[in-house]
Amino acid sequence: MSTEMKDPRDLFMHELGDILYAERTLVKALPKLQEEASDDELASGFEAHLEETRQHVKNVEAAFEKLGETPKAEKCPGIDGIKKEHDEFVANESPSQEVLDSFLTGAAARTEHYEIAAYEGLVTMAEAMGETDVAELLGKNLEQEKKALAKVQTIGKRLAKAGAKEKATA
């Protein structure tokens, strides 16, 4: 069932529901990613980000409440697509553990970029609507997503260099 979006607040509420769905999906997915990772730093990064993601869900729910709305998740095809790409890669490619760890860093980076883009838009809209408390809550999530991206990029570079060195000496 589609609804008519008549004003920017309607779009904001839709986008807020979209990121709520994404964050809840990640709360379910991160333990699996942690299990799949053999690299200690990567696995512990997924574990730490799970705790942050649980807080992100609470912050998004609080944003809904500050706006006088009941938290309502909207199906998020973007995060579903990233998850599907992961699931199909693992099932169809039979990656070695080294390849899987590198794939997981890429998948994590794609996810962080997606979330960063979503939160940047939400913070901009909240500020434009004069909802400074909501903008602040979502801004906290945005900053943590940026830090998570930086961490996963550092791990990804380390894994790529280690893989290249192994190939050079083989």
Backbone as JSON, one array per atom type, in Angstrom:
{
  "sequence": "MSTEMKDPRDLFMHELGDILYAERTLVKALPKLQEEASDDELASGFEAHLEETRQHVKNVEAAFEKLGETPKAEKCPGIDGIKKEHDEFVANESPSQEVLDSFLTGAAARTEHYEIAAYEGLVTMAEAMGETDVAELLGKNLEQEKKALAKVQTIGKRLAKAGAKEKATA",
  "N": [[0.85, -1.19, 0.0], [0.69, 2.09, -0.96], [1.42, 5.44, 0.05], [0.5, 8.89, -0.19], [3.0, 11.24, -0.5], [3.16, 14.28, 0.79], [4.54, 16.39, 1.91], [7.8, 17.57, 3.08], [8.13, 16.44, 5.64], [6.78, 14.03, 5.51], [8.45, 12.57, 3.79], [10.72, 12.56, 5.39], [9.84, 10.99, 7.57], [9.43, 8.58, 6.26], [12.07, 7.99, 5.42], [13.28, 7.8, 7.91], [12.02, 5.54, 8.9], [13.05, 3.74, 7.08], [15.82, 3.67, 7.73], [15.58, 2.66, 10.27], [14.65, 0.06, 9.79], [16.92, -0.85, 8.41], [18.94, -0.71, 10.41], [17.89, -2.5, 12.33], [17.97, -4.83, 10.81], [20.72, -5.13, 10.58], [21.44, -5.58, 13.24], [20.62, -8.2, 13.46], [22.25, -9.4, 11.52], [24.99, -8.9, 12.1], [26.11, -10.67, 14.17], [26.4, -13.05, 12.69], [28.24, -12.27, 10.73], [30.42, -11.75, 12.36], [30.96, -14.34, 13.23], [31.69, -15.52, 10.8], [34.08, -14.24, 10.16], [37.57, -14.69, 10.22], [39.72, -13.19, 10.86], [40.99, -11.64, 13.67], [40.81, -8.9, 14.44], [38.88, -7.96, 12.69], [36.66, -9.59, 13.37], [36.3, -8.79, 16.07], [35.71, -6.16, 15.59], [33.22, -6.36, 14.31], [31.78, -7.33, 16.47], [31.95, -5.18, 18.31], [30.66, -3.23, 16.82], [28.13, -4.24, 16.74], [27.1, -3.69, 19.29], [27.07, -0.89, 19.14], [25.24, -0.62, 17.05], [22.9, -1.6, 18.17], [22.42, 0.51, 19.9], [22.03, 2.47, 17.99], [19.57, 1.71, 16.92], [17.95, 2.25, 19.16], [18.33, 5.03, 19.3], [17.16, 5.88, 16.86], [14.54, 5.01, 17.28], [13.95, 6.67, 19.45], [14.05, 9.11, 18.14], [11.76, 8.97, 16.52], [9.86, 9.0, 18.6], [10.32, 11.53, 19.75], [9.25, 13.05, 17.79], [6.63, 12.59, 18.14], [5.64, 10.25, 17.13], [4.97, 6.75, 16.55], [7.53, 4.35, 16.51], [8.23, 3.04, 13.34], [9.23, 0.69, 11.14], [10.32, 0.79, 7.78], [10.37, -1.2, 4.92], [13.56, -1.78, 3.58], [15.02, -1.73, 0.67], [17.67, -1.23, -0.08], [19.45, -2.07, 2.03], [18.63, -4.68, 2.15], [19.51, -5.56, -0.33], [22.31, -5.4, -0.08], [22.67, -7.31, 1.91], [21.69, -9.58, 0.56], [23.57, -9.79, -1.49], [25.85, -10.51, 0.0], [24.97, -12.99, 1.09], [24.57, -14.54, -1.24], [27.15, -14.51, -2.35], [28.69, -15.89, -0.41], [27.36, -18.38, -0.48], [27.57, -19.18, -3.19], [30.2, -18.83, -4.16], [32.1, -20.2, -2.69], [34.28, -19.13, -1.02], [37.76, -18.93, -0.01], [39.03, -18.68, 3.36], [40.64, -16.42, 3.63], [39.86, -14.9, 1.39], [37.17, -14.59, 2.03], [37.32, -13.02, 4.4], [38.35, -10.63, 3.28], [36.25, -10.03, 1.53], [34.22, -9.6, 3.42], [35.12, -7.24, 4.64], [34.76, -5.46, 2.55], [31.98, -5.65, 2.16], [31.12, -4.68, 4.62], [32.09, -2.05, 4.44], [30.54, -1.09, 2.29], [28.04, -1.19, 3.49], [28.39, 0.66, 5.59], [28.82, 3.02, 4.12], [26.31, 3.27, 2.92], [24.68, 3.65, 5.19], [25.82, 6.01, 6.21], [25.21, 7.85, 4.17], [22.42, 7.79, 4.38], [22.01, 8.76, 7.04], [23.23, 11.29, 6.83], [21.44, 12.61, 5.11], [19.11, 12.47, 6.69], [19.85, 13.95, 9.0], [20.25, 16.47, 7.85], [17.63, 17.01, 6.93], [16.22, 16.95, 9.39], [17.39, 19.12, 10.72], [16.59, 21.18, 8.99], [13.88, 21.13, 9.43], [13.79, 22.14, 11.92], [14.09, 20.45, 14.03], [16.01, 20.02, 16.34], [16.77, 18.31, 18.47], [16.25, 15.78, 17.42], [17.95, 15.82, 15.21], [20.37, 15.86, 16.56], [20.41, 13.36, 17.9], [20.4, 11.6, 15.66], [22.69, 12.48, 14.48], [24.63, 11.54, 16.23], [24.58, 8.8, 15.65], [25.44, 8.98, 12.99], [28.11, 9.9, 13.28], [29.27, 7.69, 14.6], [28.98, 5.77, 12.61], [30.69, 6.77, 10.66], [33.13, 6.47, 11.97], [33.18, 3.69, 12.21], [33.35, 3.0, 9.51], [35.9, 4.01, 8.89], [37.47, 2.32, 10.49], [36.95, -0.23, 9.34], [37.92, 0.19, 6.79], [40.65, 0.48, 7.31], [41.26, -2.08, 8.27], [40.61, -3.55, 5.97], [42.56, -2.6, 4.15], [44.86, -3.56, 5.39], [44.43, -6.34, 5.24], [44.37, -6.65, 2.45], [46.98, -5.91, 1.73], [48.42, -7.91, 3.09], [47.51, -10.17, 1.72], [48.47, -9.6, -0.85], [51.22, -9.67, -0.38], [51.58, -12.36, 0.31], [51.0, -13.55, -2.14], [53.09, -12.56, -3.67], [55.32, -13.76, -2.56], [54.83, -16.39, -3.01]],
  "CA": [[0.0, 0.0, 0.0], [1.49, 3.31, -1.02], [0.78, 6.64, 0.59], [0.91, 10.11, -0.87], [3.92, 12.09, 0.25], [2.74, 15.64, 0.46], [5.47, 17.4, 2.38], [9.1, 17.03, 3.47], [8.05, 15.62, 6.85], [6.39, 12.68, 5.07], [9.67, 11.95, 3.3], [11.59, 12.34, 6.55], [9.33, 9.85, 8.33], [9.72, 7.39, 5.45], [13.52, 7.74, 5.49], [13.57, 7.38, 9.28], [11.58, 4.15, 8.94], [14.0, 3.0, 6.25], [17.06, 3.44, 8.49], [15.22, 1.79, 11.4], [14.67, -1.29, 9.22], [18.32, -1.19, 8.12], [19.65, -0.95, 11.67], [17.37, -3.75, 12.91], [18.51, -5.91, 9.98], [22.14, -5.28, 10.93], [21.52, -6.22, 14.57], [20.5, -9.64, 13.22], [23.31, -9.88, 10.62], [26.35, -8.74, 12.61], [26.66, -11.87, 14.82], [26.78, -14.0, 11.63], [29.47, -11.76, 10.13], [31.46, -11.96, 13.36], [31.25, -15.77, 13.18], [32.35, -15.82, 9.53], [35.4, -13.62, 10.09], [38.66, -15.38, 10.92], [40.64, -12.16, 11.32], [40.57, -11.25, 15.02], [40.43, -7.49, 14.49], [37.61, -7.85, 11.96], [35.62, -10.21, 14.2], [36.02, -7.95, 17.24], [35.06, -4.97, 15.07], [31.8, -6.67, 14.14], [31.21, -7.44, 17.81], [31.81, -3.83, 18.87], [29.67, -2.48, 16.05], [26.81, -4.75, 17.13], [26.66, -2.89, 20.45], [26.74, 0.45, 18.62], [24.04, -0.73, 16.22], [21.76, -1.7, 19.1], [22.17, 1.87, 20.36], [21.48, 3.21, 16.85], [18.14, 1.39, 16.89], [17.32, 3.01, 20.24], [18.33, 6.45, 18.93], [16.16, 6.09, 15.81], [13.23, 4.89, 17.94], [13.77, 7.89, 20.24], [13.76, 10.19, 17.18], [10.32, 8.84, 16.22], [9.09, 9.42, 19.77], [10.44, 12.98, 19.9], [8.38, 13.64, 16.77], [5.26, 12.23, 18.47], [5.26, 9.13, 16.28], [5.35, 5.4, 16.95], [8.56, 3.84, 15.6], [7.7, 2.16, 12.3], [10.24, 0.36, 10.14], [9.91, 0.7, 6.37], [11.24, -2.13, 4.21], [14.69, -1.06, 3.01], [15.62, -2.53, -0.39], [19.11, -1.02, -0.13], [20.16, -2.95, 2.97], [18.31, -6.05, 1.73], [20.38, -5.88, -1.46], [23.66, -5.64, 0.43], [22.61, -8.61, 2.6], [21.53, -10.62, -0.46], [24.87, -9.92, -2.15], [26.67, -11.29, 0.93], [24.49, -14.37, 1.19], [24.82, -15.23, -2.5], [28.6, -14.68, -2.5], [29.12, -16.97, 0.48], [26.77, -19.64, -0.93], [27.91, -19.55, -4.56], [31.61, -18.68, -4.54], [32.96, -21.02, -1.84], [35.54, -18.4, -0.83], [38.71, -19.31, 1.03], [38.85, -17.8, 4.53], [41.32, -15.15, 3.31], [38.99, -14.17, 0.47], [35.96, -14.24, 2.78], [37.62, -11.87, 5.26], [38.43, -9.43, 2.43], [34.89, -9.74, 1.08], [33.47, -9.05, 4.55], [35.48, -5.83, 4.84], [34.1, -4.7, 1.49], [30.55, -5.62, 2.46], [30.95, -3.77, 5.75], [32.3, -0.69, 3.95], [29.36, -0.72, 1.51], [26.97, -0.95, 4.45], [28.65, 1.93, 6.29], [28.56, 4.11, 3.17], [24.86, 3.37, 2.79], [24.15, 4.24, 6.42], [26.3, 7.39, 6.29], [24.39, 8.63, 3.24], [21.07, 7.91, 4.95], [22.04, 9.65, 8.2], [23.5, 12.67, 6.4], [20.17, 13.15, 4.64], [18.18, 12.62, 7.82], [20.3, 15.07, 9.84], [19.96, 17.69, 7.08], [16.18, 17.25, 6.96], [15.81, 17.27, 10.76], [17.82, 20.5, 10.99], [15.74, 22.07, 8.19], [12.55, 21.15, 10.06], [13.92, 22.73, 13.25], [14.06, 19.36, 15.03], [17.42, 19.93, 16.73], [16.98, 17.12, 19.3], [16.26, 14.64, 16.51], [19.19, 15.95, 14.44], [21.48, 15.5, 17.46], [20.36, 11.89, 18.06], [20.81, 10.96, 14.42], [24.09, 12.88, 14.28], [25.47, 10.6, 17.0], [24.67, 7.59, 14.83], [26.26, 9.31, 11.83], [29.52, 9.94, 13.68], [29.72, 6.32, 14.85], [29.07, 5.08, 11.31], [31.92, 7.26, 10.02], [34.25, 5.82, 12.66], [33.15, 2.27, 11.83], [33.87, 2.92, 8.14], [37.36, 4.2, 8.95], [38.07, 1.08, 11.04], [36.85, -1.33, 8.38], [38.84, 0.5, 5.69], [42.0, 0.18, 7.79], [41.37, -3.55, 8.28], [40.59, -3.97, 4.58], [43.87, -2.31, 3.56], [45.83, -4.5, 5.98], [44.19, -7.67, 4.66], [44.76, -6.61, 1.03], [48.46, -5.92, 1.69], [48.87, -9.24, 3.51], [47.2, -11.07, 0.62], [49.4, -9.3, -1.95], [52.56, -10.15, 0.02], [51.56, -13.81, 0.21], [51.06, -13.91, -3.56], [54.42, -12.19, -4.17], [56.33, -14.72, -2.06], [54.45, -17.76, -3.39]],
  "C": [[0.89, 1.25, 0.0], [0.7, 4.48, -0.44], [1.27, 7.83, -0.22], [1.85, 10.88, 0.05], [3.66, 13.51, -0.17], [3.72, 16.71, 0.93], [6.77, 16.75, 2.85], [9.06, 16.15, 4.73], [7.66, 14.19, 6.5], [7.62, 11.92, 4.59], [10.59, 11.63, 4.46], [11.14, 11.11, 7.33], [9.58, 8.54, 7.58], [11.2, 7.01, 5.56], [13.92, 7.27, 6.89], [13.16, 5.92, 9.47], [12.51, 3.24, 8.17], [15.28, 2.68, 7.04], [16.77, 2.58, 9.72], [15.24, 0.33, 10.94], [16.11, -1.74, 8.99], [19.08, -1.53, 9.4], [19.18, -2.25, 12.34], [17.88, -4.96, 12.13], [19.96, -6.18, 10.35], [22.33, -5.89, 12.31], [21.44, -7.74, 14.41], [21.69, -10.19, 12.44], [24.71, -9.85, 11.24], [26.9, -9.96, 13.36], [27.12, -12.92, 13.79], [28.1, -13.56, 10.99], [30.65, -11.97, 11.08], [31.92, -13.42, 13.34], [32.04, -16.13, 11.92], [33.78, -15.32, 9.46], [36.43, -14.45, 10.85], [39.68, -14.38, 11.44], [40.14, -11.61, 12.65], [40.08, -9.81, 15.09], [39.09, -7.27, 13.79], [36.46, -8.41, 12.8], [35.28, -9.33, 15.41], [35.39, -6.63, 16.81], [33.58, -5.18, 14.85], [31.11, -6.75, 15.5], [30.96, -6.06, 18.42], [30.72, -3.05, 18.13], [28.25, -2.99, 16.32], [26.27, -3.95, 18.3], [26.26, -1.49, 20.01], [25.42, 0.41, 17.85], [22.8, -0.88, 17.08], [21.4, -0.31, 19.62], [21.59, 2.72, 19.23], [19.98, 2.97, 16.73], [17.41, 2.21, 17.95], [17.25, 4.5, 19.9], [17.3, 6.76, 17.86], [14.76, 5.99, 16.41], [12.94, 6.14, 18.77], [13.46, 9.08, 19.33], [12.27, 10.16, 16.8], [9.51, 9.41, 17.38], [9.15, 10.92, 19.99], [9.55, 13.72, 18.89], [6.91, 13.28, 17.0], [4.74, 11.07, 17.65], [5.67, 7.81, 16.91], [6.43, 4.92, 15.99], [7.98, 2.81, 14.62], [8.78, 1.94, 11.25], [9.61, 0.26, 8.76], [10.88, -0.26, 5.69], [12.31, -1.35, 3.44], [15.36, -1.93, 1.94], [17.14, -2.39, -0.48], [19.86, -1.99, 0.78], [19.85, -4.41, 2.64], [19.21, -6.49, 0.58], [21.8, -6.18, -1.02], [23.71, -7.0, 1.14], [22.52, -9.75, 1.59], [22.86, -10.86, -1.19], [25.82, -10.76, -1.29], [26.27, -12.75, 0.9], [24.79, -15.16, -0.08], [26.31, -15.47, -2.73], [29.08, -15.86, -1.67], [28.62, -18.32, -0.02], [27.33, -20.11, -2.27], [29.39, -19.57, -4.89], [32.56, -19.57, -3.75], [34.31, -20.35, -1.58], [36.45, -19.04, 0.22], [38.5, -18.35, 2.2], [39.49, -16.43, 4.28], [40.44, -14.28, 2.41], [37.71, -13.73, 1.19], [36.2, -13.02, 3.68], [37.7, -10.58, 4.45], [37.05, -9.04, 1.92], [34.08, -9.09, 2.2], [33.83, -7.6, 4.82], [34.83, -4.96, 3.78], [32.61, -4.56, 1.73], [30.26, -4.66, 3.61], [31.11, -2.32, 5.3], [31.09, -0.22, 3.14], [28.19, -0.38, 2.45], [27.16, 0.38, 5.16], [28.39, 3.11, 5.36], [27.06, 4.34, 3.01], [24.27, 4.08, 4.01], [24.57, 5.71, 6.55], [25.45, 8.28, 5.39], [22.99, 8.85, 3.81], [21.05, 8.89, 6.12], [22.36, 11.09, 7.82], [22.22, 13.33, 5.91], [19.19, 13.41, 5.77], [18.57, 13.8, 8.71], [19.99, 16.4, 9.14], [18.48, 18.02, 7.14], [15.7, 17.63, 8.36], [16.18, 18.71, 11.11], [16.92, 21.49, 10.25], [14.35, 22.2, 8.79], [12.59, 21.77, 11.45], [13.89, 21.71, 14.37], [15.49, 19.09, 15.5], [17.71, 18.7, 17.6], [17.09, 15.87, 18.44], [17.56, 14.66, 15.7], [20.38, 15.52, 15.29], [21.54, 13.98, 17.66], [20.89, 11.18, 16.82], [22.25, 11.31, 14.07], [25.05, 11.99, 15.06], [25.66, 9.3, 16.22], [25.59, 7.83, 13.64], [27.74, 9.29, 12.18], [30.06, 8.53, 13.95], [29.86, 5.53, 13.56], [30.34, 5.5, 10.58], [33.15, 6.6, 10.65], [34.33, 4.33, 12.3], [33.69, 2.09, 10.41], [35.38, 3.06, 8.14], [38.05, 2.94, 9.46], [38.07, -0.04, 10.01], [37.76, -1.07, 7.17], [40.29, 0.19, 6.08], [42.24, -1.33, 7.79], [41.44, -4.07, 6.85], [41.93, -3.75, 3.9], [44.92, -3.28, 4.09], [45.67, -5.89, 5.37], [44.62, -7.72, 3.19], [46.28, -6.67, 0.89], [49.0, -7.3, 2.05], [48.64, -10.25, 2.38], [48.14, -10.86, -0.55], [50.79, -9.81, -1.64], [52.64, -11.67, -0.11], [51.68, -14.26, -1.24], [52.45, -13.65, -4.13], [55.49, -13.19, -3.74], [56.02, -16.15, -2.46], [55.11, -18.2, -4.68]]
}
